[in-house]
Amino acid sequence: MQNEYGEKKERIDAKDFFQIAAGALAAAILIAPSQELLYIAADLPFYKLIIIFFLSLAVSGIIAYKIGARKVEFNEMQKIGEFIPVRIVVIYVISAFSCLLVLWLYDIISINDIFTNYNIVIKQVVVLSLIACGSGSLVDLAYSKNK
């Protein structure tokens, strides 16, 4: 698969991981101290968490498509079908881990909370990941366009 600059890119490399992590960490660091967000997350019903989770995936997917998939020839569409889902999963996992790390660094959660109050921790990570996925994807997009 080629991006709009004619460069082949069929796999996710270490640069992609660092780009996504930088964007996700930047968003998480800026947003995590907002107590309102954490209180909102703690009270959200399960179905809304699912919606937020899929919204995070959709945001990541749209931005992954903009990275270069939109310029791919029709005969290479199968490669897009393999590339974008993998990229979305990588973006979400890196973003969720970044959010968990930032929540721990700000002392909002403890390691013990991950195992004892996991339902609240999961809610906080899912809500914060929506912002982190968008930010991580945008940094990845910006870097891809500047190559």
Sine and cosine of phi, psi and omega as CSV:
sin_phi,cos_phi,sin_psi,cos_psi,sin_omega,cos_omega
0.00,0.00,0.66,-0.76,0.00,-1.00
-0.91,-0.41,0.60,-0.80,0.10,-0.99
-0.99,0.10,-0.07,-1.00,-0.09,-1.00
-0.92,0.40,-0.20,0.98,0.01,-1.00
-0.99,-0.14,0.11,0.99,0.04,-1.00
0.99,0.11,0.10,1.00,-0.01,-1.00
-1.00,0.06,0.67,-0.74,0.05,-1.00
-0.98,0.20,0.71,-0.71,0.03,-1.00
-0.50,-0.87,0.98,-0.21,-0.03,-1.00
-0.90,-0.44,-0.06,1.00,-0.02,-1.00
-0.66,-0.75,0.26,-0.97,0.02,-1.00
-0.99,-0.11,0.82,-0.58,-0.04,-1.00
-0.95,-0.31,-0.04,-1.00,-0.06,-1.00
-0.89,0.46,-0.57,0.82,0.04,-1.00
-0.87,0.49,-0.65,0.76,0.03,-1.00
-0.88,0.48,-0.69,0.72,0.02,-1.00
-0.85,0.52,-0.72,0.69,-0.03,-1.00
-0.93,0.38,-0.62,0.78,0.04,-1.00
-0.89,0.47,-0.76,0.66,-0.02,-1.00
-0.90,0.44,-0.70,0.71,-0.01,-1.00
-0.89,0.45,-0.64,0.77,0.01,-1.00
-0.89,0.46,-0.72,0.69,0.01,-1.00
-0.92,0.40,-0.67,0.74,0.00,-1.00
-0.91,0.41,-0.68,0.73,0.02,-1.00
-0.90,0.43,-0.65,0.76,0.01,-1.00
-0.87,0.50,-0.72,0.69,0.00,-1.00
-0.92,0.40,-0.71,0.70,-0.04,-1.00
-0.90,0.45,-0.65,0.76,0.00,-1.00
-0.90,0.43,-0.62,0.79,-0.02,-1.00
-0.97,0.23,-0.54,0.84,-0.12,-0.99
-0.99,-0.11,-0.53,0.85,-0.11,-0.99
-0.82,0.58,-0.61,0.79,-0.02,-1.00
-0.92,0.39,-0.20,0.98,0.00,-1.00
-0.93,0.36,0.97,-0.26,-0.03,-1.00
-0.89,0.45,-0.52,0.85,-0.01,-1.00
-0.87,0.49,-0.68,0.74,0.01,-1.00
-0.87,0.49,-0.67,0.74,-0.03,-1.00
-0.94,0.34,-0.59,0.80,0.06,-1.00
-0.93,0.37,-0.65,0.76,0.05,-1.00
-0.88,0.48,-0.71,0.71,-0.01,-1.00
-0.87,0.49,-0.66,0.75,-0.05,-1.00
-0.90,0.43,-0.47,0.88,-0.05,-1.00
-0.99,-0.14,-0.03,1.00,-0.05,-1.00
-0.94,0.34,0.68,-0.74,0.11,-0.99
-0.95,0.30,0.36,-0.93,-0.09,-1.00
-0.84,0.55,-0.68,0.73,-0.06,-1.00
-0.89,0.45,-0.53,0.85,0.04,-1.00
-0.96,0.29,-0.54,0.84,0.10,-0.99
-0.89,0.46,-0.65,0.76,0.04,-1.00
-0.89,0.46,-0.68,0.74,0.03,-1.00
-0.89,0.46,-0.70,0.71,0.02,-1.00
-0.89,0.46,-0.66,0.75,0.03,-1.00
-0.86,0.51,-0.76,0.65,-0.02,-1.00
-0.94,0.34,-0.50,0.86,0.10,-1.00
-0.91,0.42,-0.64,0.77,0.07,-1.00
-0.87,0.49,-0.69,0.72,0.02,-1.00
-0.90,0.43,-0.63,0.77,0.00,-1.00
-0.91,0.42,-0.70,0.71,0.03,-1.00
-0.86,0.52,-0.73,0.69,0.01,-1.00
-0.89,0.46,-0.65,0.76,-0.01,-1.00
-0.91,0.42,-0.68,0.74,0.02,-1.00
-0.89,0.45,-0.69,0.72,-0.01,-1.00
-0.94,0.34,-0.61,0.79,0.07,-1.00
-0.88,0.48,-0.61,0.79,0.06,-1.00
-0.90,0.45,-0.64,0.77,0.00,-1.00
-0.94,0.35,-0.37,0.93,-0.02,-1.00
-0.87,0.49,-0.43,0.90,0.01,-1.00
0.26,-0.97,-0.21,0.98,-0.06,-1.00
-0.91,0.41,-0.46,0.89,-0.06,-1.00
-0.92,0.39,-0.30,0.96,-0.03,-1.00
-0.98,-0.18,0.09,1.00,-0.09,-1.00
-0.98,0.21,0.59,-0.81,0.04,-1.00
-0.88,0.47,0.45,-0.89,-0.03,-1.00
-0.85,0.52,-0.61,0.79,-0.03,-1.00
-0.94,0.33,-0.17,0.99,0.04,-1.00
-0.97,-0.26,0.21,0.98,-0.04,-1.00
-0.88,0.47,-0.50,0.87,0.02,-1.00
-0.89,0.46,-0.61,0.79,0.03,-1.00
-0.89,0.45,-0.58,0.81,0.05,-1.00
-0.90,0.44,-0.66,0.75,0.02,-1.00
-0.88,0.48,-0.44,0.90,0.05,-1.00
-1.00,0.01,-0.54,0.84,-0.12,-0.99
-0.98,0.20,-0.76,0.65,-0.10,-0.99
-0.90,0.44,-0.73,0.69,0.02,-1.00
-0.86,0.51,-0.63,0.78,0.02,-1.00
-0.91,0.42,-0.69,0.72,0.00,-1.00
-0.89,0.45,-0.65,0.76,0.02,-1.00
-0.88,0.48,-0.71,0.71,0.01,-1.00
-0.89,0.46,-0.70,0.72,0.00,-1.00
-0.88,0.47,-0.70,0.71,0.01,-1.00
-0.87,0.50,-0.71,0.70,-0.05,-1.00
-0.92,0.38,-0.68,0.73,-0.02,-1.00
-0.89,0.45,-0.71,0.70,0.02,-1.00
-0.89,0.45,-0.67,0.74,0.00,-1.00
-0.90,0.43,-0.71,0.70,0.00,-1.00
-0.89,0.45,-0.68,0.73,0.04,-1.00
-0.90,0.44,-0.66,0.75,0.03,-1.00
-0.88,0.48,-0.67,0.74,0.02,-1.00
-0.90,0.43,-0.69,0.72,0.03,-1.00
-0.88,0.48,-0.69,0.73,0.02,-1.00
-0.88,0.47,-0.71,0.70,-0.02,-1.00
-0.92,0.39,-0.66,0.75,0.05,-1.00
-0.87,0.49,-0.62,0.78,0.03,-1.00
-0.94,0.34,-0.68,0.73,-0.01,-1.00
-0.89,0.45,-0.59,0.81,0.05,-1.00
-0.98,0.19,0.02,1.00,0.00,-1.00
0.88,0.47,0.50,0.87,0.08,-1.00
-0.99,0.16,-0.58,0.82,0.11,-0.99
-0.80,-0.60,0.34,-0.94,0.09,-1.00
-0.90,-0.43,0.20,-0.98,0.06,-1.00
-0.86,0.50,-0.61,0.79,0.02,-1.00
-0.89,0.45,-0.60,0.80,0.02,-1.00
-0.87,0.49,-0.55,0.84,-0.02,-1.00
-0.87,0.50,-0.53,0.85,-0.03,-1.00
-0.99,-0.15,-0.45,0.89,-0.06,-1.00
-0.98,-0.18,-0.67,0.74,0.01,-1.00
-0.94,-0.34,0.66,0.75,-0.11,-0.99
-0.86,0.50,-0.50,0.87,-0.01,-1.00
-0.91,0.42,-0.63,0.78,0.04,-1.00
-0.96,0.28,-0.64,0.77,0.02,-1.00
-0.88,0.48,-0.70,0.72,0.01,-1.00
-0.88,0.48,-0.69,0.73,0.02,-1.00
-0.87,0.49,-0.69,0.72,0.00,-1.00
-0.91,0.43,-0.67,0.74,0.00,-1.00
-0.91,0.40,-0.67,0.74,-0.01,-1.00
-0.89,0.46,-0.71,0.70,-0.02,-1.00
-0.91,0.40,-0.72,0.70,0.00,-1.00
-0.93,0.37,-0.51,0.86,-0.01,-1.00
-0.91,0.40,-0.46,0.89,0.05,-1.00
-0.85,0.52,-0.72,0.69,0.00,-1.00
-0.94,0.34,-0.67,0.74,-0.04,-1.00
-0.92,0.40,-0.62,0.78,0.04,-1.00
-0.89,0.46,-0.70,0.71,0.02,-1.00
-0.88,0.47,-0.71,0.71,-0.01,-1.00
-0.92,0.40,-0.71,0.71,0.02,-1.00
-0.89,0.46,-0.65,0.76,0.02,-1.00
-0.92,0.39,-0.63,0.78,0.01,-1.00
-0.92,0.40,-0.62,0.78,0.06,-1.00
-0.90,0.43,-0.67,0.75,0.04,-1.00
-0.88,0.47,-0.68,0.73,0.02,-1.00
-0.89,0.45,-0.72,0.69,-0.01,-1.00
-0.88,0.48,-0.68,0.73,0.01,-1.00
-0.91,0.41,-0.65,0.76,-0.01,-1.00
-0.90,0.43,-0.57,0.82,-0.01,-1.00
-0.97,0.23,-0.37,0.93,-0.04,-1.00
-1.00,-0.04,0.08,1.00,0.01,-1.00
-0.95,0.30,0.00,0.00,0.00,0.00
